[in-house]
Amino acid sequence: MMKFLIMMIFMIPLCLKKSMYWLVQMLLMMMMFMFMNVSIFSENFCNLSYMISCDIMSFGLILLSIWICMLMMMASENLFKMNYYVEFFMFNLIFLLVMLFMTFSVMNLFMFYLFFEGSLIPTLMLIVGWGYQPERIQAGMYLLFYTLFASLPLLLGILYLFNKMGNNNIYFLKFMNLNIYLLYLSMIMAFLVKMPMYFVHLWLPKAHVEAPVSGSMILAGIMLKLGGYGLMRVLILMENMSLKLNFIWVSLSLVGGFYISLKCFCQIDMKSLIAYSSVAHMSLVIGGIMTMNYWGYMGSYILMIGHGLCSSGMFCLANINYERLHSRSLYINKGMMNFMPSMSLWWFLLLSSNMAAPPSLNLLGEISLINSLVGWSWISMIMLILVSFFSAGYSLYLYSYIQHGKYYTGMYSFYTGVSREYLLLILHWLPLNLLVMKIDYVMIWL
């Protein structure tokens, strides 16, 4: 695992020249294919160590991180063309990737906390540095303070554990079973804000709307997954407490997911709608993890990876429209089928994956989550029905609103999709729908 870290660090000097932009992108792609060949299923524990290690849960999420970072470069060609601080953008991106790589691969809780918070800095820079509207400063502050407010208790909880146990290794946590309410709250709250759970989700739509396309992609693709990953790792620690108290989070998430789905129908900004749909999907993931059963864990993991690819692809599409029309309003983005018929196919493919149509990973994840939640309590069926139904509802609403209708006559110039954009969308959609073939990677964990 150290070899990939060193490879990323050695990419940093390449970021100092603008002409190296596509080379860095190709190197990331190469690194992704090299990482795919890490023998995760070999009999000896060759990827586990005290410091940087990689089990199946880390493997998928690191793979996703490298892939999304590579696609972010491909989506941000505008910065390259306008020479808009490209060198710093590349450096920021590699720095962010190092942070994410380390977050998913360190096995020490304190180091995990360090990198978990560290990934916030480059994201903040992306939003504040390359965002569109002046409100991006406010969005950055929301992002920073929501996350930091819940993170300090997490740090105190980790230090308390170290004091109690004498070490902070995640693999040794399963031998502890602590029944302390305050510790339970402090350990999970930071991750619930990061997910984000309903009630603490306000930073997400703001950050998405103000962020550039690369910022939105990394936020939707990876940042929300940090919360789920953290929850999966720390809930082992407090099983008794979780079995007593988790019903609170499950209920909050399911009802919140329903409310957010309704909120999606009120949006007039494309990015805002996609951001709120992310919150609705993540509410199912929180529900699945909190049921503390096998189906829930697997479903959450699969849905996190599926959502990362799908949501990121949809933000790319929104950006493609934005580059043409210089607006993200649904009132102006109408009748797109007349201008970009092939792009409307991609809108359809990604939105159908978003509402969990086969053969996407989202469907598999949602089936597992529905299994786990209904097994946990049959009453959750009511909310699950509503969330699933409305997820199809707002996806179709977005599609029909953008593609059909009378187009805006104020458009004075226009050009159709270019091959780079189609490649970008294919690279989101193919893994999302082909990974279903290799689902034994996540379905047989133990």
WOQUI-V708896 format. One record per residue. RES is the residue in three letters. PSI is psi in radians with two decimals (NA if undefined). Layout:
BEGIN
res & psi
RES & PSI
RES & PSI
END
This chain:
BEGIN
res & psi
MET & -0.53
MET & -0.53
LYS & -0.58
PHE & -0.64
LEU & -0.78
ILE & -0.66
MET & -0.73
MET & -0.71
ILE & -0.64
PHE & -0.17
MET & -0.34
ILE & -0.76
PRO & -0.51
LEU & -0.42
CYS & -0.16
LEU & -0.13
LYS & 2.33
LYS & -0.64
SER & -0.22
MET & 0.11
TYR & -0.95
TRP & -0.45
LEU & -0.77
VAL & -0.72
GLN & -0.75
MET & -0.63
LEU & -0.67
LEU & -0.69
MET & -0.73
MET & -0.73
MET & -0.66
MET & -0.78
PHE & -0.54
MET & -0.70
PHE & -0.54
MET & -0.47
ASN & 0.08
VAL & 2.20
SER & 1.60
ILE & -0.39
PHE & 0.22
SER & 2.67
GLU & -0.74
ASN & 2.65
PHE & 1.19
CYS & -0.28
ASN & 0.14
LEU & 2.35
SER & 3.14
TYR & -0.46
MET & -1.45
ILE & 2.06
SER & 3.06
CYS & 1.88
ASP & -3.00
ILE & -0.64
MET & -0.75
SER & -0.66
PHE & -0.91
GLY & -0.70
LEU & -0.58
ILE & -0.72
LEU & -0.79
LEU & -0.72
SER & -0.83
ILE & -0.74
TRP & -0.83
ILE & -0.67
CYS & -0.66
MET & -0.74
LEU & -0.52
MET & -0.69
MET & -0.68
MET & -0.62
ALA & -0.41
SER & 0.60
GLU & -0.49
ASN & -0.72
LEU & -0.70
PHE & -0.76
LYS & -0.72
MET & -0.04
ASN & 0.91
TYR & 1.38
TYR & 0.86
VAL & -0.69
GLU & -0.79
PHE & -0.61
PHE & -0.80
MET & -0.75
PHE & -0.77
ASN & -0.73
LEU & -0.76
ILE & -0.70
PHE & -0.76
LEU & -0.73
LEU & -0.70
VAL & -0.78
MET & -0.80
LEU & -0.74
PHE & -0.79
MET & -0.65
THR & -0.79
PHE & -0.30
SER & -0.20
VAL & 2.59
MET & 0.06
ASN & 2.26
LEU & -0.66
PHE & -0.74
MET & -0.66
PHE & -0.77
TYR & -0.74
LEU & -0.84
PHE & -0.53
PHE & -0.75
GLU & -0.56
GLY & -0.54
SER & -0.23
LEU & -0.59
ILE & -0.94
PRO & -0.57
THR & -0.75
LEU & -0.72
MET & -0.69
LEU & -0.80
ILE & -0.84
VAL & -0.59
GLY & -0.70
TRP & 0.16
GLY & 3.07
TYR & -0.94
GLN & 2.83
PRO & -0.39
GLU & -0.03
ARG & -0.48
ILE & -0.79
GLN & -0.74
ALA & -0.71
GLY & -0.72
MET & -0.74
TYR & -0.88
LEU & -0.81
LEU & -0.87
PHE & -0.59
TYR & -0.84
THR & -0.76
LEU & -0.58
PHE & -0.72
ALA & -0.23
SER & -0.47
LEU & -0.78
PRO & -0.59
LEU & -0.76
LEU & -0.78
LEU & -0.69
GLY & -0.73
ILE & -0.72
LEU & -0.65
TYR & -0.76
LEU & -0.73
PHE & -0.70
ASN & -0.65
LYS & -0.74
MET & -0.52
GLY & -0.17
ASN & 2.92
ASN & 0.30
ASN & 2.31
ILE & -0.60
TYR & -0.35
PHE & -0.10
LEU & -0.49
LYS & -0.23
PHE & -0.10
MET & 2.53
ASN & 1.61
LEU & 2.34
ASN & 1.18
ILE & 2.03
TYR & -0.78
LEU & -0.70
LEU & -0.74
TYR & -0.84
LEU & -0.80
SER & -0.52
MET & -0.54
ILE & -0.29
MET & -0.73
ALA & -0.67
PHE & -0.59
LEU & -0.60
VAL & -0.64
LYS & -0.44
MET & -0.80
PRO & 2.63
MET & 2.70
TYR & 2.50
PHE & -0.53
VAL & 0.53
HIS & -0.02
LEU & -0.45
TRP & -0.47
LEU & -0.97
PRO & -0.66
LYS & -0.88
ALA & -0.73
HIS & -0.78
VAL & -0.62
GLU & -0.37
ALA & 2.68
PRO & 3.07
VAL & -0.67
SER & -0.68
GLY & -0.75
SER & -0.70
MET & -0.76
ILE & -0.60
LEU & -0.87
ALA & -0.68
GLY & -0.79
ILE & -0.74
MET & -0.70
LEU & -0.42
LYS & -0.35
LEU & -0.69
GLY & -0.82
GLY & -0.72
TYR & -0.79
GLY & -0.76
LEU & -0.77
MET & -0.59
ARG & -0.67
VAL & -0.26
LEU & -0.31
ILE & -0.55
LEU & -0.58
MET & 1.13
GLU & -0.79
ASN & -0.77
MET & -0.73
SER & -0.75
LEU & -0.52
LYS & -0.75
LEU & -0.19
ASN & -0.35
PHE & -0.49
ILE & -0.84
TRP & -0.67
VAL & -0.81
SER & -0.80
LEU & -0.79
SER & -0.77
LEU & -0.78
VAL & -0.73
GLY & -0.71
GLY & -0.67
PHE & -0.79
TYR & -0.75
ILE & -0.64
SER & -0.70
LEU & -0.67
LYS & -0.54
CYS & -0.58
PHE & -0.26
CYS & -0.08
GLN & 2.53
ILE & -0.04
ASP & 2.25
MET & -0.81
LYS & -0.68
SER & -0.73
LEU & -0.77
ILE & -0.64
ALA & -0.78
TYR & -0.58
SER & -0.55
SER & -0.73
VAL & -0.70
ALA & -0.74
HIS & -0.71
MET & -0.44
SER & -0.63
LEU & -0.69
VAL & -0.77
ILE & -0.80
GLY & -0.78
GLY & -0.76
ILE & -0.67
MET & -0.26
THR & -0.26
MET & 0.57
ASN & 2.99
TYR & -0.82
TRP & -0.73
GLY & -0.75
TYR & -0.81
MET & -0.76
GLY & -0.73
SER & -0.77
TYR & -0.80
ILE & -0.76
LEU & -0.59
MET & -0.77
ILE & -0.74
GLY & -0.77
HIS & -0.63
GLY & -0.78
LEU & -0.76
CYS & -0.85
SER & -0.73
SER & -0.73
GLY & -0.66
MET & -0.63
PHE & -0.61
CYS & -0.77
LEU & -0.77
ALA & -0.66
ASN & -0.63
ILE & -0.76
ASN & -0.70
TYR & -0.65
GLU & -0.48
ARG & -0.81
LEU & -0.20
HIS & 0.60
SER & 2.56
ARG & 0.16
SER & 2.43
LEU & -0.39
TYR & -0.46
ILE & -0.61
ASN & 1.25
LYS & 2.79
GLY & 0.53
MET & -0.35
MET & -0.51
ASN & -0.58
PHE & -0.80
MET & 1.34
PRO & -0.66
SER & -0.49
MET & -0.51
SER & -0.43
LEU & -0.73
TRP & -0.66
TRP & -0.79
PHE & -0.79
LEU & -0.79
LEU & -0.62
LEU & -0.56
SER & -0.63
SER & -0.62
ASN & -0.56
MET & 0.38
ALA & 0.97
ALA & 2.61
PRO & 2.69
PRO & 0.61
SER & 2.80
LEU & -0.52
ASN & -0.67
LEU & -0.84
LEU & -0.78
GLY & -0.76
GLU & -0.64
ILE & -0.78
SER & -0.72
LEU & -0.70
ILE & -0.72
ASN & -0.85
SER & -0.72
LEU & -0.64
VAL & -0.59
GLY & -0.57
TRP & -0.80
SER & 2.27
TRP & -0.33
ILE & -0.50
SER & -0.22
MET & -0.70
ILE & -0.89
MET & -0.64
LEU & -0.71
ILE & -0.83
LEU & -0.79
VAL & -0.78
SER & -0.73
PHE & -0.81
PHE & -0.42
SER & -0.68
ALA & -0.67
GLY & -0.93
TYR & -0.44
SER & -0.78
LEU & -0.62
TYR & -0.84
LEU & -0.78
TYR & -0.90
SER & -0.61
TYR & -0.71
ILE & -0.73
GLN & -0.62
HIS & 3.13
GLY & -3.12
LYS & 2.20
TYR & 2.75
TYR & 2.14
THR & -0.19
GLY & -0.07
MET & 2.10
TYR & -0.38
SER & 2.69
PHE & 2.55
TYR & 2.61
THR & -3.09
GLY & 2.57
VAL & 2.87
SER & -0.60
ARG & -0.70
GLU & -0.68
TYR & -0.67
LEU & -0.76
LEU & -0.77
LEU & -0.65
ILE & -0.69
LEU & -0.29
HIS & -0.74
TRP & -0.67
LEU & -0.91
PRO & -0.62
LEU & -0.62
ASN & -0.26
LEU & -0.37
LEU & -0.26
VAL & -0.49
MET & -0.56
LYS & 0.78
ILE & -0.18
ASP & -0.32
TYR & -0.56
VAL & -0.34
MET & -0.49
ILE & 1.42
TRP & -0.85
LEU & NA
END
